Each structure stands twice: as structure tokens, then as C-alpha cells.
Amino acid sequence: NIGLEGRLFKDQLSFTAEYFKDQRSDIYRTNERIGGMYGLATTIQQNIGSMYSQGTDLSLQWSSKIGDFTYNIGGTYSYSMNKIQDFGEADKEWDYLYDKGYAIGVYRGFEVAGIFQSVEEINDPTTPVHTFTAVQPGDLRYVDTNKDGIIDDNDAKPIGFSSTPNQFFGINLGAEYKGLGFTVLFQGAMDVSRNLSSGTFGLPFYAKGTIYEHQLDYWRPDNTDAEFPRLSLNNTSGTNNIKNSTLWIRDADYIRLKTAQIYYNLPSNWFKGKNSILRGVQIYVSGYNLLTWDKLKIMDPEWDTTTFPVMRNASIGCTIKI
């Protein structure tokens, strides 16, 4: 690790910068190459894995005062990446099938070429044969990545990023004048994907649930340019339409007004009397997760569907110092 920290202009400006690089080897993994070479039915575990990661963390803050007016502005930025060098994978016919060379957790899936519109299109000799389930008009059509005329798991390739962002950033602002002030915090993330292929936001009526507005744009004979495939009762794992694909793996970059507060500190001379038991009172209005700008739109970009969704809330209160 390399780091730098400093303060300038009578401590009005402060900054930190850090760079790290981590090389790891002897990671405990299944050696698929041995099993494939010697025809072994059992798996061999060995310390054969290797990967590296690197990244940087930056922060900058400016605080100053002009008469009775004080203000501050600052920001943070964090970037990290990793790449698999060797995970003991068996030989594969196409390079994109390897985990090697890609980040841990990157989504894999199929490139959507459109939606089948007719039986004639499905039976066309130039149409790759989709092998997961028998396709019908209204089902997703995939790109034949390896050009072998068959759509199977060998056509799945890395798409998007993982569910963990590579980049985080934040911006904070604050100001105060004679007791009246505000604070604001924006935060965001980039290089992150979310998977909608299972669960409430991808499948209408999932787990006896409802259908959302965006899901109404499903394929039917009078809506052939729909965004989503036809409705189906067969949405079990492995069926054609819910395979990981460019339809379901979505860009989840976002920026959010995470917190905002307006406050007023009652004048300090109100509490200087000998009989006063109070040292100060602050009245405030605050809010959390107030606004979000994102590409996903369908669901909260911070929500990974395994925890409770991020809530928006507002509050009014006061802080009393005794």
C-alpha cells in the first residue's frame, strides 16, 4: 500500500490518497484439470488458485469561514478491481467460458437477439436451435456466440459487472449562518449490475405476487415489439426465458441524495443564565434516501433482493444538550 495525507491553507484543505495492490496465490480450489485428464470421478482440492486486485481511495475536504458564515464541501472516491489468474479450470473450447481473466462474481449469460415472432422464424434453418425448453412465439431469441448452430450453456458469456460496485463516490456539502444551516450528502456507485431474471421485479405474479407496471409490456400478438417475453406459467430454473441474459442483467449505476438536513441552533445566550440546565437546543428537519438518479429504474439500485429494501423517510426533531 502507498498512502498520502496532508493539510494545506491553515488546515482549510485536507486530503488523503491511497493505492493498494494485492497478489494472492495458493488459493484452495478444485483442480478440474486433474479430473478431466485422468478421468477421475472424485474432485481434487489443491492450493492452485491465484488472483490479484488493485484500487485506490481518495478524499478531499475544504472547510472555511467568512464572518458568521461557515461552509464545507468535500468528496470521496473509491475504485477497486480484481482479476482471476488461475482457478484450476478444465480446458474449455472457447476462451470466454473461462473464469480466468475476469472479475470474481461477474455475471454470465446470453446476448438477447430479440423475441421470436412466429413458428416460421423458429423453424427457419438459419435460426440456431434453442435447447433449454421448446420455444414458442413470444420467447427470447439468443445470439449463437460460438456459431455452432445450437443455443446451449456454451453460448453464455460474461455480461455486465458483478453485484458489487467497482466504484463508489460521495459528495458532502454544508453551510451555517448564525445558527441556521444545512448538510447534504450524495452517494453513488458505478460498474455494478443487478439481475432481474428471478423474483418479483423480473417475473409477473412471482410467488403469488402482483404484476408491476413495467411488466405489462410483455409479448402478445397485439404487442410484438414488447420489452419482455410472453407470460408463462413455466418459469422454473433453466427455462429459456429466465436464463441470465442481457434482458435481465441491468446496469445499476446510480447517484442518490442519501441524507439532507436543515437545522437551527437556538442562540447560545438563551442558555447562559445561572439557573439554566440546558447548554443548547437544535431543531431540525432531516430526510434519508430522498432522491435517486439511476439507469435501472425498475428497482432500487442498492437493493440486492436478499435484504429489506432501502427505505425513504423524513423526520422532525430537536437535540437538547444538558
N, C-alpha and C positions, 0 to 999 in steps of 0.2 A: 504493500500500500504506500501511496505517496499523498501527503496532505499539506495544505497551506491554509493558514488562518491569519487574519490581520484586522487592524482598525486604523482608520485614517480620519483626517479633518476633525481632530479633537473628539474622536470616538463617535462622530456622527455617522460614519460609514463603517460597517463591519461586513466581513465576507469570510467564507470558508470554501475550500475546494479540495476534493479528494478523488483519487483514481485508484482502482484496485484491479488486480488480475489474479485469477486463481486457476492453477492447473492441478487437476486431480487424476490419479491413476489407481490401479489395483482395486477398482470398484467391483464389488461382489455381484456377478451376473451369471446367467445361464449361458454356457458356451454352446451355442447352436451349431457351430461348425463341427465339433466333435461328433455330435449325434448324427448329423447328416452325412459325415464322412464314413463312419463305421457302422451305420445302420442300427445304432443303439436305441432301444425303446425308452430308456430312462434318461433323465436330464443330468447334465454335469454342471455343477456350480463351481465357478472359479473367480479369482480376483483378476479379471482381464479387462474390465471397463476403464475407459478414460474419457475425460471431457474437460473443457475449460470454460471459464466465464470471465467477463470483464465489465467494468462500468465506471460511472462517475457520479458524484454528488456535489451539487453547487448550491450555495445560498448567498444572498446579498440583501442587506438591510440598511436603510437610510432613515435616521431619526433626527429631527431638528425642531427649533422653536423660533418663532418670530413674535416678540412681545408676549401677549397672552395666548397666542395661537401655537399649538404644538401639533406636529403631524409625523407620520411614519409611513413608509412604503417598503415592501420587501418581496422577495420571491425565492422559491426553492425549485430545484430541478434534479431529477434522479434518472439515470439511464443504466440499464443492465441488460446483458445478453449472455446466452450460453450456447455452446455447440457440442454435440456429441461427436467424439473422435472414434470411439470403438465401443460397441456394446456386445461383442461376441455374436453378431448376427450371421446366420447361414447365408450362403451365396444366393443372390437374387438375380433374376434375368434383367431387370431394369433398375437403373440407379435410383429413381425416385421412390422405390419401395423400401430403401434402407432408411433407418433412423439416423445413421451416420451422416454428418454434415448438416443436420437440422437441430433446432432447439428442442429441449425436453418439453413434452406436452403440446407441441404444435398439432393443430387439428389436421386430420386426413379425411379426404372424402372425394366425391366425384364432381366433375365440372358439368353443370346442367346445360344442355344444348337446346332446351325448350320443353314443350309439353306435346305429347302425341295427340294429334287431332283426328285421326281416323284409323280404321283397321288396315286400310291400304298402305298407310305410312308405316305401320308396324310391320307388315308383311313384305315391304319393299326389300328386294335383295341387297340394296346398298345400306339398309339400316342394320346396325350392329344388333346382335341377339342379346336381349337383356335376360339374365339368367336367375335373378333373385326370386321373383314371382312373375306369374303370367301377367303381362302388361295389357292395358286396355286404353282406349281413347281417354285422355284426361290424366294419364300417368306421366311422370317425369321421364324425359329422354336424356341420356348421359353421353358425354364425349368418350369415344373409344381411345383412351390415352395411348395404349400400346399398338393400336392399329391391327389387332388380330381378329376383328370382326365379332368379338364377344365382349359383353359388359359383365365383368366379374370383379372380385376383390383386387385383381392385378391392375385395375384401372384407377384405383384410389390413390391420390397423390396429396402432398402437403398443400393445404389451402388456409389462408388467413394466418393468424398467430395462435398463441395459446390463450387460456383464460386468465393468465397472469400478465398484466401490462409490462412492456419493456420500458416505458417511460411514464414518470409521474411528474407533475408540476403543481405549484401553488403560488398564489399571489395574495398578499395581505395589505390592506390599507387601513389607516386610522387617522383620526384628527380630533382635536378638542379645543374649545374656546370658552373660557370662563365657565367650566363645568359641563357644558353641553358638548357631546361628542358622539362619534360612531366608530365602529370597527366592521370590517368586511373581509371575508376570506373566500377566495375562489380556489378550487382544486380541479385537477383534471388528469386524464390518463390517455396514452396513445399506444399504438401497436398492441391491441388487445382484441380478442374475438369472443363472441358468445354463440352457443349452439342452441338453436330453436327446434331441433328435429324431434325432441321429445318433451312432453309436458304441456302445460296449459297454453303457452303462447305459440306453440307450433301446431298443435292438433286440436281442432274444434271438439268440444264435448269431452275433452280428456278427463278421465277419472270421474265421469258423470257430472262434469262441469258445464260451462256455458260456451258460447261462441262469441269471440270478440270482433269488433268492427273490421279490423284488418283481415280477419279470416273469411269475411263474406266474399272476398274477391277470389273465390275458388272456381276451378274449371267446370263448365257445364256447356251443353250445346249452344246456349244463347250467350255465353261469355267465354269465348275461345281464346281471348288474349289475357286470361287471368294470370295473377301472380302465383297462385298456389294450385296444386293438383286437385283432382276431383275428391269429393268426400268419400270416405270408405270406412267400413266397419272393421276392416282388417289392417290395423296399424301396429301389429306386433313387431318386435325387433326382427330386423332382417328383411322386411318387406321393401319393395322397390322405392316407394315414395318417401320413406323416412330414413333412408340411408344418409349419412353425413354427406352434404353436398354444398355447393356454392349458393343454393337457395337458403339453406338453414344456417350455415356458418356466416355470421354477420359481423361487420366492423362495429366495434363497441367503443370507439374513441369518444371522449366527452369532456366538457368543461362544465362545472357546477358551482353555483353560488351556495357554498356549503354553510356558511354562517353569516349573519348580519345582525348588528345590534346598534340601537340608538339609546343613549343614556343621558341622564342629567344628575350631576353631583350637587346636592344642596350646598349652599355657601358654608364654608367651614366655620365662619364666625357665629353661625347659629348654634354651634356646639361648644363654645369656649367658656361658657358660664361655669362657675364653681359647682353648681348643682346638676350640671348636665352629665348624664350617664352614657351619652352617645358620642362617638368620635366622628361619625359621618353617616350619610344616607345617600344611596344611589338608586334612582328609579330608572327602569329600563324596559325596552321592548326588544325582543330578540326573535329570530327565526332560524330554522335549520332546513337545509335542502330545499331552498325556496325556488330556484330556477335551474334548469338543466338544458344545455345545448348539446345534442348528440346526433349521431348518424343512425343509431339503432331504432329509435322511435317506439318500437313495439313494447319494450320492457325497460325497466330501469337498468342502465348500463353497469351499475355497480353490483347488481344482484346476480348471484350465481345459481339461483333456484334451489340451493341446498340450505339456505338460511332464511330468516324473515326478511321481507323486502325493506329497503331503506324508506323511512317514513319522513314526510314533510310535516313540520309542526311550528307553531308560534307560541310565544308566552309573554306575559307581562308580569313584572315583579319588582322587588326592591331588595337591596342589600343593605343591612344595618350593621355598622361597626360599633362595638361596645368597648 
